[in-house]
């Protein structure tokens, strides 16, 4: 169980870290007001650079995402109440993040940012690229929030399991204490009976 939780948290943290690298562009289009053409040009150039990356990086990220999903499903198969609640929520959030990235982010990047018009200083940003650029920042934010929720649920699951383990340990100690006390009483009774038998035999 601990290994599966560690894999899930590690993979989710890696994916979340990759999304945080987009802050270079997303902070300019999502958190700055007003959004200027200069901000949009910087974000568009950043996404353009992403399209030129090595394909192997994408395969590694896809493999890591698949490993995280498989680990969560593996934990869910145990059928315990805690797993159904925490892992069920984790699967929903994890699947939401993956679906948005696959169906929205990647098509957007490779459709609109593979080729960009030449950037001339003080040039107006192309109107047809404005919505895709702003949409990428929003999609990245949704994915980040969903993956953060996965980490929160996995932390809650660990906390709940730890509380259950502590309660079970306390109950075991209490039961063993009661059993030991009962054993002592039985020993006293047996000793008392032996003393009576010895006294009768002596008389």
Secondary structure, DSSP 4 states (H G I P E B T S, - for coil): -HHHHHHHHHHHHHHHHHHHTTHHHHHHHHSSSSPPHHHHHHHHHHHHHHHTS-HHHHHHHHHHHHHHHHHHHHHHTT--HHIIIIIHHHHHHHHHHHHHIIIIIHHHHHHHSSS-PPP-TTPPPPHHHHHHHHHHHHHHHHHHHHHHHHHHHHHHHHHHHHHHHHHHHHHHHHHHHHHHHHHHHHHHHHHHHHHHHHHHHH-
